[in-house]
Amino acid sequence: MEISKTGRRHKQSRVSHTEEGRQGSKRISTSKILEVAFWGTIIWGFVRLMAHFLNMTPYGIGAFARPFISIEDENTFTSVCLGGIVLFAETVVASFLFSLLFGRIRAWWLGLVYGAVMLAIAGFFFHIRNWEVATLSTEGAWYLSFGLFIGMTIILEQSDENHDWNEFTR
Protein backbone atom coordinates (compact mmCIF):
# COMPACT_ATOMS: atom_id res chain seq x y z
CA MET A 1 0.00 0.00 0.00
CA GLU A 2 2.79 2.44 0.88
CA ILE A 3 4.60 1.79 -2.39
CA SER A 4 1.60 2.77 -4.48
CA LYS A 5 1.15 6.04 -2.54
CA THR A 6 4.80 6.93 -3.04
CA GLY A 7 4.60 6.04 -6.72
CA ARG A 8 1.47 8.16 -7.14
CA ARG A 9 3.15 11.13 -5.42
CA HIS A 10 6.20 10.74 -7.65
CA LYS A 11 3.98 10.62 -10.76
CA GLN A 12 2.10 13.76 -9.62
CA SER A 13 5.34 15.64 -9.07
CA ARG A 14 6.52 14.67 -12.57
CA VAL A 15 3.27 15.92 -14.04
CA SER A 16 3.51 19.23 -12.21
CA HIS A 17 7.08 19.75 -13.49
CA THR A 18 6.04 19.07 -17.08
CA GLU A 19 3.02 21.35 -16.77
CA GLU A 20 5.31 24.00 -15.34
CA GLY A 21 7.60 23.66 -18.34
CA ARG A 22 4.68 23.93 -20.76
CA GLN A 23 3.26 27.02 -19.13
CA GLY A 24 6.64 28.76 -19.08
CA SER A 25 7.62 31.47 -16.70
CA LYS A 26 5.36 34.25 -15.63
CA ARG A 27 6.15 37.77 -16.89
CA ILE A 28 7.23 40.49 -14.50
CA SER A 29 4.40 42.77 -13.38
CA THR A 30 3.95 46.40 -14.39
CA SER A 31 4.19 47.52 -10.78
CA LYS A 32 7.65 45.95 -10.51
CA ILE A 33 8.76 47.70 -13.70
CA LEU A 34 7.51 51.02 -12.31
CA GLU A 35 9.29 50.32 -9.01
CA VAL A 36 12.57 49.59 -10.83
CA ALA A 37 12.12 52.76 -12.89
CA PHE A 38 11.40 54.87 -9.79
CA TRP A 39 14.44 53.71 -7.86
CA GLY A 40 16.61 53.78 -10.98
CA THR A 41 15.61 57.39 -11.53
CA ILE A 42 16.28 58.33 -7.91
CA ILE A 43 19.64 56.58 -7.60
CA TRP A 44 21.09 57.25 -11.04
CA GLY A 45 19.62 60.75 -11.17
CA PHE A 46 21.48 61.55 -7.96
CA VAL A 47 24.67 59.99 -9.35
CA ARG A 48 24.33 62.08 -12.52
CA LEU A 49 23.70 65.24 -10.47
CA MET A 50 26.85 64.57 -8.43
CA ALA A 51 28.93 63.83 -11.54
CA HIS A 52 27.73 67.08 -13.12
CA PHE A 53 28.30 69.03 -9.89
CA LEU A 54 31.86 67.67 -9.66
CA ASN A 55 32.45 68.67 -13.32
CA MET A 56 33.00 65.07 -14.43
CA THR A 57 30.46 65.45 -17.22
CA PRO A 58 28.85 68.44 -18.92
CA TYR A 59 25.51 66.62 -19.01
CA GLY A 60 23.35 66.91 -15.92
CA ILE A 61 19.77 65.81 -15.38
CA GLY A 62 18.59 68.74 -17.48
CA ALA A 63 20.23 67.17 -20.54
CA PHE A 64 17.41 64.63 -20.64
CA ALA A 65 14.99 67.53 -21.17
CA ARG A 66 16.79 68.85 -24.27
CA PRO A 67 13.96 67.93 -26.65
CA PHE A 68 11.71 70.33 -24.70
CA ILE A 69 14.11 73.14 -23.71
CA SER A 70 17.09 74.98 -25.14
CA ILE A 71 20.66 74.05 -24.23
CA GLU A 72 21.16 77.37 -22.39
CA ASP A 73 18.30 76.58 -19.97
CA GLU A 74 19.66 73.14 -19.11
CA ASN A 75 20.83 73.97 -15.58
CA THR A 76 17.69 75.70 -14.30
CA PHE A 77 15.52 74.11 -11.62
CA THR A 78 12.65 73.66 -14.08
CA SER A 79 14.81 71.80 -16.60
CA VAL A 80 16.26 69.57 -13.86
CA CYS A 81 12.71 68.64 -12.76
CA LEU A 82 11.62 68.10 -16.37
CA GLY A 83 14.80 66.09 -17.01
CA GLY A 84 13.99 63.90 -14.00
CA ILE A 85 10.54 63.22 -15.40
CA VAL A 86 11.99 62.39 -18.83
CA LEU A 87 14.62 60.16 -17.17
CA PHE A 88 11.82 58.33 -15.35
CA ALA A 89 9.92 57.82 -18.60
CA GLU A 90 13.06 56.59 -20.35
CA THR A 91 13.79 54.23 -17.46
CA VAL A 92 10.26 52.81 -17.64
CA VAL A 93 10.69 52.17 -21.36
CA ALA A 94 14.20 50.73 -20.87
CA SER A 95 13.01 48.45 -18.05
CA PHE A 96 10.03 47.26 -20.06
CA LEU A 97 12.17 46.56 -23.14
CA PHE A 98 14.75 44.69 -21.07
CA SER A 99 12.07 42.55 -19.43
CA LEU A 100 10.51 41.89 -22.82
CA LEU A 101 13.75 41.01 -24.59
CA PHE A 102 15.92 39.44 -21.89
CA GLY A 103 13.65 38.85 -18.88
CA ARG A 104 13.77 35.07 -19.11
CA ILE A 105 17.52 34.80 -19.61
CA ARG A 106 19.54 34.63 -16.41
CA ALA A 107 22.82 36.24 -17.42
CA TRP A 108 24.08 39.17 -15.35
CA TRP A 109 26.27 40.53 -18.16
CA LEU A 110 23.22 41.30 -20.33
CA GLY A 111 22.78 44.46 -18.25
CA LEU A 112 26.26 45.61 -19.29
CA VAL A 113 25.46 44.97 -22.94
CA TYR A 114 22.17 46.83 -22.51
CA GLY A 115 23.99 49.76 -20.89
CA ALA A 116 26.50 49.84 -23.77
CA VAL A 117 23.61 49.97 -26.26
CA MET A 118 22.03 52.84 -24.30
CA LEU A 119 25.42 54.63 -24.31
CA ALA A 120 25.64 54.23 -28.09
CA ILE A 121 22.14 55.66 -28.52
CA ALA A 122 22.86 58.59 -26.19
CA GLY A 123 26.21 59.13 -27.89
CA PHE A 124 24.46 59.41 -31.24
CA PHE A 125 22.22 62.20 -29.95
CA PHE A 126 24.92 63.96 -27.92
CA HIS A 127 27.69 63.68 -30.57
CA ILE A 128 29.97 61.14 -28.89
CA ARG A 129 32.78 61.87 -31.35
CA ASN A 130 33.21 65.34 -29.79
CA TRP A 131 33.49 64.08 -26.20
CA GLU A 132 36.71 64.30 -24.24
CA VAL A 133 38.15 61.17 -22.63
CA ALA A 134 36.94 62.26 -19.16
CA THR A 135 33.38 62.75 -20.41
CA LEU A 136 33.45 59.47 -22.30
CA SER A 137 34.65 57.54 -19.24
CA THR A 138 32.10 59.17 -16.94
CA GLU A 139 29.21 58.64 -19.35
CA GLY A 140 30.40 55.10 -20.07
CA ALA A 141 30.52 54.24 -16.38
CA TRP A 142 27.10 55.84 -15.79
CA TYR A 143 25.38 54.02 -18.65
CA LEU A 144 27.06 50.66 -17.96
CA SER A 145 26.11 50.78 -14.27
CA PHE A 146 22.61 52.02 -15.14
CA GLY A 147 22.13 49.14 -17.61
CA LEU A 148 23.53 46.70 -15.07
CA PHE A 149 21.07 47.98 -12.45
CA ILE A 150 18.12 47.58 -14.80
CA GLY A 151 19.28 44.19 -16.03
CA MET A 152 20.12 42.61 -12.71
CA THR A 153 17.03 44.00 -10.98
CA ILE A 154 14.65 42.82 -13.71
CA ILE A 155 16.29 39.38 -13.83
CA LEU A 156 16.16 39.08 -10.03
CA GLU A 157 12.52 40.17 -9.88
CA GLN A 158 11.64 37.78 -12.71
CA SER A 159 13.41 34.96 -10.90
CA ASP A 160 11.69 35.75 -7.60
CA GLU A 161 8.22 35.95 -9.18
CA ASN A 162 8.77 32.67 -11.02
CA HIS A 163 9.97 30.97 -7.85
CA ASP A 164 6.99 32.27 -5.85
CA TRP A 165 4.59 31.30 -8.63
CA ASN A 166 6.08 27.82 -8.95
CA GLU A 167 5.92 27.29 -5.18
CA PHE A 168 2.28 28.39 -5.18
CA THR A 169 1.27 25.96 -7.94
CA ARG A 170 2.83 22.90 -6.29
FENGI-V971656 format. One record per backbone hydrogen bond with DSSP energy under -1.0 kcal/mol. NH is the residue of the N-H (numbers start at 1). CO is the residue of the C=O. If there is no record, write none. Layout:
<<NH/CO> <NH/CO>>
This chain:
<<5/1> <6/2> <7/3> <8/4> <9/5> <10/6> <11/7> <12/8> <13/9> <14/10> <15/11> <16/12> <17/13> <18/14> <19/15> <20/16> <21/17> <22/18> <23/19> <24/20> <33/29> <34/30> <35/31> <36/32> <37/33> <38/34> <39/35> <40/36> <41/37> <42/38> <43/39> <44/40> <45/41> <46/42> <47/43> <48/44> <49/45> <50/46> <51/47> <52/48> <53/49> <54/50> <55/52> <56/51> <63/60> <64/61> <65/62> <66/63> <68/65> <69/65> <74/71> <76/73> <80/76> <81/77> <82/78> <83/79> <84/80> <85/81> <86/82> <87/83> <88/84> <89/85> <90/86> <91/87> <92/88> <93/89> <94/90> <95/91> <96/92> <97/93> <98/94> <99/95> <100/96> <101/97> <102/98> <105/102> <107/105> <110/107> <111/108> <113/109> <114/110> <115/111> <116/112> <117/113> <118/114> <119/115> <120/116> <121/117> <122/118> <123/119> <124/120> <125/121> <126/122> <128/123> <130/127> <131/128> <136/132> <137/133> <138/134> <139/135> <140/136> <141/137> <142/138> <143/139> <144/140> <145/141> <146/142> <147/143> <148/144> <149/145> <150/146> <151/147> <152/148> <153/149> <154/150> <155/151> <156/152> <157/153> <158/154> <159/155> <160/156> <161/157> <162/158> <163/159> <164/160> <165/161> <166/162> <167/163> <168/164> <169/165>>
